[in-house]
Amino acid sequence: MNKSLQDNICQQTLFERFYKKHSKNLHDFLYYKYGSELNPEDKVQEAFIKLWQNCKKVTPNKAKSFLFTTANNLMLNAVAHRKVVLKYEKTPQQSVTTETPEFVIEEKEYHQKLQNALANLTEAQRVAFLMNRVEGKRFKEIAELLDISVKAVEKRIYGALKKLREDIKEL
C-alpha cells in the first residue's frame, strides 16, 4: 500500500469498500439499539457523510470506531429531538382499522407485553439478542461488531433468553 492510504480513508475505492463492508452492520446496530422510528438508514448515510468530510483526519484502522460513534451520537440527537416533539405534540394520531375492537385490544396488549419483556433486558442483552435472533448473525459476527468476546456474546444472549422466558410466562 502506498503511504496516503495508510494515513487516511479519503481514497475513493478504499472508502467505497469500507462503505460496502460496514453500512449494513451499522444500520443493524442502530436499528436494534433504537428501532426504526428514528430512521437508522438516514443516520447511516449521515455518519458516512461525516466520515467523508473528516476523511483526512481519520485513519483506516480508526474509521469503524469513528463511524459507529458518529452514528450513535446522531441517533442520540434524534432521540432528544423526538422527546421535545412529543412533549409539545397536542393531538394524538388516530388510526383506522377494519379489525374488531376485541382483536385490536388483544393485539395491543400482546405487543405491549412483548415490548415490556424486551425492555426488561439490559441494552447489551437486547442488542446481542436481536442481532442473533432477528438478523440471524452468528455469535462471532456479533462479537466483532460489538468489539467483545464470543463468550460475552453467548452470556448476553443466554441471559436474554432466560429473562424473556421468565417474562413471557405471563403471556
C-alpha positions in Angstrom: 0.0 0.0 0.0 1.2 3.5 -0.6 1.6 5.9 2.3 -1.5 8.0 1.6 -3.9 5.0 2.1 -2.4 4.3 5.5 -2.8 7.9 6.6 -6.5 8.5 5.9 -9.5 7.0 4.2 -10.0 9.7 1.6 -9.1 7.4 -1.4 -12.4 6.7 -3.2 -12.0 3.0 -3.7 -10.9 2.4 -0.1 -13.9 4.4 1.1 -16.3 2.5 -1.2 -15.0 -0.8 0.1 -15.3 0.4 3.6 -18.9 1.5 2.9 -19.9 -1.8 1.4 -18.3 -3.7 4.3 -19.8 -1.7 7.2 -23.0 0.1 6.1 -25.4 -2.9 6.7 -23.8 -3.7 10.1 -24.1 -0.1 11.1 -27.7 0.0 10.1 -28.5 -3.2 12.0 -26.7 -1.9 15.1 -28.7 1.3 15.1 -32.0 -0.5 14.3 -31.6 -2.9 17.2 -30.5 -0.2 19.6 -33.0 2.5 18.7 -35.7 0.9 16.5 -37.0 2.0 13.1 -38.9 5.2 14.1 -35.7 7.3 14.1 -34.7 6.3 10.5 -31.5 4.4 11.1 -30.9 4.4 7.3 -30.6 8.2 7.3 -28.3 8.1 10.2 -26.0 5.6 8.5 -25.8 7.9 5.5 -25.2 11.0 7.6 -22.4 9.1 9.5 -20.7 8.2 6.2 -21.0 11.8 5.1 -19.3 13.0 8.3 -16.6 10.3 7.8 -16.0 11.5 4.2 -15.9 15.2 5.4 -13.3 14.2 8.0 -11.5 11.6 6.0 -8.1 13.3 6.1 -8.3 13.2 9.9 -9.4 9.5 10.2 -7.0 6.6 9.6 -8.5 3.4 8.2 -7.9 1.5 11.4 -9.9 4.1 13.3 -12.7 4.6 10.7 -15.0 2.0 12.0 -14.9 3.4 15.5 -15.4 6.9 14.2 -18.3 5.8 12.1 -20.2 3.9 14.8 -19.6 6.7 17.4 -20.8 9.3 15.0 -23.9 7.3 14.0 -24.7 6.6 17.7 -24.4 10.3 18.5 -26.7 11.2 15.6 -29.3 8.8 16.9 -29.0 10.2 20.5 -29.6 13.7 19.0 -32.7 12.3 17.2 -33.9 10.8 20.4 -33.5 14.1 22.2 -35.3 15.9 19.4 -38.1 13.4 19.4 -38.7 13.9 23.2 -39.1 17.6 22.5 -41.5 17.0 19.7 -43.6 14.5 21.7 -43.7 16.9 24.7 -45.3 19.6 22.6 -47.4 17.4 20.3 -51.1 18.1 21.2 -53.3 15.9 19.0 -52.9 12.2 19.2 -52.8 10.4 15.9 -55.9 8.3 15.1 -55.7 5.1 13.2 -58.5 3.5 11.2 -58.8 -0.3 11.2 -61.2 -2.9 9.9 -60.4 -5.3 12.7 -62.8 -6.0 15.6 -62.3 -3.9 18.7 -61.5 -7.0 20.7 -58.8 -8.1 18.3 -57.3 -4.7 18.3 -57.2 -4.6 22.1 -55.7 -8.1 22.3 -53.1 -7.2 19.7 -52.1 -4.1 21.5 -51.9 -5.9 24.8 -49.7 -8.7 23.3 -47.5 -6.2 21.6 -47.1 -4.2 24.8 -46.2 -7.3 26.8 -43.6 -8.3 24.2 -42.2 -4.8 24.2 -42.1 -4.8 28.0 -40.3 -8.1 28.0 -37.7 -6.8 25.6 -37.4 -3.5 27.5 -36.6 -5.5 30.7 -33.5 -6.8 29.1 -30.3 -4.8 29.5 -29.2 -2.8 26.5 -26.3 -5.2 25.9 -28.6 -8.3 26.1 -31.2 -6.7 23.8 -28.7 -5.7 21.1 -27.0 -9.1 21.1 -30.3 -11.0 21.2 -31.9 -9.0 18.4 -28.8 -9.3 16.2 -28.7 -13.0 16.7 -32.5 -13.9 16.5 -33.8 -11.3 14.1 -30.9 -10.7 11.8 -29.5 -14.2 12.1 -26.0 -13.1 12.9 -23.6 -15.7 14.4 -22.0 -15.1 17.8 -18.6 -14.5 16.2 -20.1 -11.8 13.9 -21.8 -10.1 16.8 -18.6 -10.2 18.8 -16.7 -8.4 16.0 -19.4 -5.8 15.6 -19.7 -5.0 19.3 -16.0 -5.4 19.9 -16.4 -8.0 22.6 -15.5 -11.7 23.1 -17.6 -14.5 21.7 -18.1 -15.7 25.4 -19.5 -12.3 26.2 -22.0 -12.5 23.3 -23.0 -16.0 24.5 -23.6 -14.8 28.0 -25.7 -11.8 26.8 -27.9 -13.9 24.6 -28.4 -16.7 27.1 -29.1 -14.2 29.8 -31.7 -12.5 27.5 -33.3 -15.9 26.7 -33.6 -16.7 30.4 -35.1 -13.3 31.2 -37.6 -13.5 28.3 -38.7 -17.0 29.3 -39.5 -15.6 32.8 -41.4 -12.6 31.4 -43.2 -14.5 28.6 -44.8 -16.9 31.1 -47.2 -14.1 31.8 -48.2 -14.0 28.1 
